[in-house]
Amino acid sequence: MSNLFTSDLTSLINTQSTGTPLTIINETVYTTWLENQDPQNQAWLANTQYSGKGLALLPNNQGELSQVLFVVNNASDFFACGDLIKQLPEGQYLLQSSPENIEAITFGWLVGAYNYDRYVSNKSDKKLASLALGKVNNSTDIVTKAIRFAQATALTRDLINTPAADMMPEHLAQATDDLATQYNAKVIHIIGDELLTQNYPTIHAVGRASVHTPRLIDLRWGDSNNPKITLVGKGVCFDSGGLDIKPSAGMRTMKKDMGGSAHVLGLAQLIMAHNLPINLRVLIPAVENAVSNNAFRPGDVITTRKGLTVEIHNTDAEGRLVLCDALAEAENDEPELIIDFATLTGAMRVALGTELPGFFANNDDVAAGITLAGNKISDPVWRMPLYSPYDNLFSSSIADMTNCAAQPFGGAITAALYLQRFVEKTDWVHFDVMAFNIRHLSGRPLGGEAFGIRAVFDYLQARFN
């Protein structure tokens, strides 16, 4: 693992008032800043051809590092300083920046420390720099919040980055148990044929072909008198496509198909760490969509937990099948809000690309609140339409519905409409996320990524705190 989730991150950030001065400013004020510097620093920056962007290390008369300058386009962007911690020499740096940028800088500093090296033999022994906030108002609270958000991001990334061989349903269950132990939550596991006994037939159908037994993971935390919020996460630990098998290129990154479950566990960690006054439930249908002699087939008809019958049009549309039973159970529990996360469709990536997560919601106020929260903290999300005229694309001649539309257009919308049939009377939000970085960005390395969980948390905190 990265160790960022479990580490004592106070070694990387603190409230002390000592260290090499580290000035972080926007490009728009660089010229003014430079005019106020002593001639030595002005000459150094000119002679080193510093362009007014990025990192500059400034020496004193003895050639020792005396101060650091970091110029960014927008210091209030939570990822603007995401690579800084790994660029600086070892030591402690005293932050000097505008107060309104401190929260963003501290998050970027810590999340930039992330490094998934579980399988690397020769691990780097380079020690990371530490950041001191000095005399900043609420510095202790700022540090605590930055640590919690960095740890939640690291947990989400770790789970997604772990190869499928080490992140099957039983491993995902153990990760949930570990999180529950840390925050005094309770977890129930419904495993194997017990899914049929307790009426979760679609979860069982999708997962039964694997030697890794399917299960429903059910975590509960908080005071039962508080508002009830239920999170549902797609936990397809590997997706071969089933009998409608994927091509090799499409299968290469399918370890990330449990990314929805990683997101809800990261979000749950934030909720529990902040002791948010809600009654939390987390439901994770955990399966491997494998190929075997007992795999579910195209043309099969499955009766869901809700009682709706579904004709299987394509076995590679399995995520909505495992989610629909979990969503039906979530609604039976009558929460105030259901939020699901899933790596559900390639169509959403076509619509919005890999770095902007799309979501659907049946309540305009909830959708607007989450969007606004995300915009404030560099965790953008984009609402997509639940366009009801597409609903009849699921029609079947022998069952209540099919599991996917016969035509490929609007695939993210039709997938959301399928799920909506299992949430009829509860406020509901459905996130369709990539869960993976396909290029390196500041503070965001290649591999597993958390999209939207900070936006959702800030929305929940504002609504229920």
NUDORO-232155 format. One record per residue (C-alpha): x, y, z. Coordinates in steps of 0.2 Angstrom, whole numbers, plus 2048, in hexadecimal, padded with zeros to 3 digits. Example, Ala and Ser with C-alpha at 12.3 -4.5 7.8 and 13.67 -1.06 7.14 Angstrom:
<nodes>
83E7EA827 8447FB824 
</nodes>
This chain:
<nodes>
800800800 8058127FF 806814812 7FE825810 7EE81F817 7F5818827 80482382A 806830837 80683F82A 80B84B838 81C847832 818850821 80E85F828 80D868838 808878841 81A87D845 82288E841 83388983B 83A88482B 84188B81A 835898814 82A891806 82089E7FD 8128987F2 80A8A67E7 8008A77D7 8088AC7C6 7FE8BC7C6 8078C37D5 8198BD7D1 81F8CD7C9 8198D77D9 8218CA7E4 8318CB7DA 8328DE7DC 8328DC7EF 8418D07EF 8538D57F4 85F8D77E5 8678C67E8 8578BC7E6 8528C67D7 8638C37CF 8628B07D3 8518AE7CB 8578B87BC 8678AF7BA 85F89E7BB 8528A37AE 8438A07BA 8348A37B0 8288A87BE 8208977BE 8248877C9 8318847D6 84088F7DA 84D88B7E7 85589B7EE 86789A7F6 86F8A6803 8808AD802 88889C808 87F8927FA 87288B807 86088A803 85889980B 847899803 83B8917F7 8308997EA 82188F7E2 8178997D5 8078917CF 7F88957C4 7EC8947D2 7F18907E4 7DF88D7E9 7DF87E7DE 7E086F7EA 7EC8667DE 7F78757D9 8048707E6 80285D7E4 81485A7DD 81D8667E9 82085A7F7 82A84E7EC 83385D7E3 83B8647F3 84B85F7FC 84885680D 84586381B 83786D822 83087C819 82688A821 81788F816 8148A1811 8058A3806 7F48AC806 7E88A5814 7DB8A0808 7E78947FF 7ED88B80E 7DF87D80E 7E38797FC 7F58797FE 7F586D80D 7EA861804 7F58627F4 8058607FF 7FF850807 7F68487F9 80684A7EE 80F83F7FA 8058307F4 8108227ED 8098107EA 8188057EC 8117F57F3 8197EB7E5 8297F47E3 8397EB7E9 8457FA7EA 83A8077F3 8408197F3 84881E804 847830800 83F83A80E 83284680A 83285880F 82685E81D 81B86E81D 81987982C 80A88582C 810891839 80489E841 7F589B836 7E489C83D 7DC88B840 7ED88283B 7E9873846 7D887183D 7E087482C 7ED86682F 7E085A836 7D485C827 7E285B81A 7E884B822 7D7843822 7D4848810 7E584180A 7E2831813 7D182F80C 7D88327FA 7E68267FE 7DA818804 7D081A7F4 7E081A7E9 7E880B7F2 7D88007F0 7D78047DE 7EA8027DA 7EB7F17E2 7EB7E37D5 7DB7D87D4 7E57C97DB 7E67D27EB 7D67DC7EB 7C87CF7E8 7B87CF7F2 7C07C8802 7CE7D4801 7C17E37FF 7B77DC80E 7C77DC818 7CB7EE814 7B97F2819 7BB7E9829 7CC7F282D 7C380382A 7B57FE835 7C17F9843 7C980A842 7B9813844 7AF80784E 7A2803841 79A7F283E 79B7E882E 7907D9828 7957CE81A 7887C4810 7937B7806 7907AB7F8 7807A17F8 77A7AB807 7777B97FA 7697AE7F3 7627AA804 7617BD808 75B7C27F7 76A7CA7EE 7687C07DE 7717CC7D2 7817CD7DD 7817BA7DE 77E7B87CB 78D7C47C6 7997BD7D2 7957AA7D3 7A17A57C5 7B17AB7CF 7BA7A17DC 7BA7B17E6 7A97B07EE 79D7BF7EB 7977C87FA 78E7D7800 7977E280C 78C7EC818 7957F9823 78B803830 79181283B 78A820845 77B824850 76B81C849 76282D84E 76C837841 76783982F 76A829825 77682A817 77A81A80C 789818801 78980B7F4 7998067EA 79C7FB7DC 7A87ED7E1 7AC7E47D1 7BD7DF7D6 7C27D97C4 7B77DA7B5 7BB7CE7A7 7AA7D279F 7A37C17A3 79E7B6794 79D7C778A 7B07C778D 7B97D878B 7C87D977F 7D97D9787 7DB7EC786 7CA7EF78F 7CF7E379D 7E07EA7A1 7DB7F67AE 7CB7ED7B4 7D37EB7C6 7CC7FD7C7 7BA7F67C5 7B87F67D8 7BC8097D8 7AA80D7DD 7AC8037ED 7BD80C7F0 7B581C7EF 7A78197FB 7B4812808 7BE822806 7AF82C808 7AA822817 7BB82581E 7B883881D 7A7837825 7AD82C833 7BD836836 7B4846837 7A683E842 799845837 788844840 780837834 77A825834 78681E827 78380E81D 78F808810 78A7FA804 7977F17F9 7927E37ED 7A37DB7EB 7A57CE7DC 7B17C97CF 7A87C87BD 7B17B87B8 7AF7AB7AA 7AA7997AF 79E78B7AC 7917937B8 7937A57B2 7837AF7AE 77F7B079C 7787BC78F 7667B878E 7647B37A0 7567BB7AA 75A7BF7BC 74D7C57C9 7557D37D3 7537D77E5 7457E47E1 73C7D67D7 73F7DE7C6 7447D17B9 7537D57AF 7587CD79E 76B7CC79C 76F7D578C 7827D6790 78C7CE79E 7987DD79D 78B7E87A4 78D7E07B5 7907EF7C0 77E7F57BF 7787E37C4 7827E27D4 77D7F47D8 76B7F27D5 7697E67E3 7737F07EF 7698007EA 7597F77ED 75F7F27FE 765804802 75380B7FD 74B7FE808 754805817 74C817813 75B822814 75B835811 767833803 76F8257F9 7808287F0 78881B7E5 79981B7DD 79D8107CE 7A980E7C0 79A80A7B5 79C80F7A3 7A8814796 79B81F78F 79E82B79D 7B082C799 7AC830787 7A083E78D 7AB84679A 7BC83F798 7C58357A6 7C88447B2 7B784B7B4 7AB83F7BD 7998407B8 78A83D7C4 77783C7C3 76B8417D0 7588417D3 7598517DE 75E8617D7 7638697E7 76E85A7EC 77685B7DB 77986E7DC 78186C7ED 78D85F7E8 7928687D9 7958787E3 79F86F7F0 7AA8677E3 7AE8777DA 7B487F7EB 7C18727EE 7C786D7DD 7BD85D7DC 7B28617CD 7A38567C9 7978587BA 7848547BB 77D8497AD 76B8487A8 75F8397AD 75783B79C 74783179F 74282E78C 75182278B 749817799 74080C78C 750807784 7517F9792 7417F178B 7417DE78B 7357D2782 7377C5790 73B7CE7A0 7387DF7A8 7477E67A1 7597E379A 7697E77A3 76F7F3795 7687FC786 76A7F3775 77280376E 78280A774 77D81D774 77B826785 78281878E 78582179E 77482879F 76C81779B 77680F7A9 77081C7B5 75E81A7B0 7608077B3 76680A7C4 7588177C7 74B8097C6 7518037D6 7518137DF 73F81A7DE 73B8257ED 74C82A7F5 7588387F0 7668307E6 7768357DE 7808297D2 79282C7CE 79A8257BF 7AC8277C1 7BC8227B9 7C581E7C9 7D681E7C0 7E382B7BA 7E98277A8 7F68367A9 80083E7B7 7F984E7BD 7FF8597CC 7FC84E7DC 7F38417D1 7FF8337CC 7FA8257BF 7EE8197C6 7E08197D2 7D78297D6 7C98307E1 7BD83A7D8 7AF8447E1 7B083D7F2 7B784E7F9 7A88577F0 79B84B7F8 7A384C809 7A385F809 79185F803 78C852811 79685C81E 78D86C81A 77C864819 77D859829 78A861835 
</nodes>
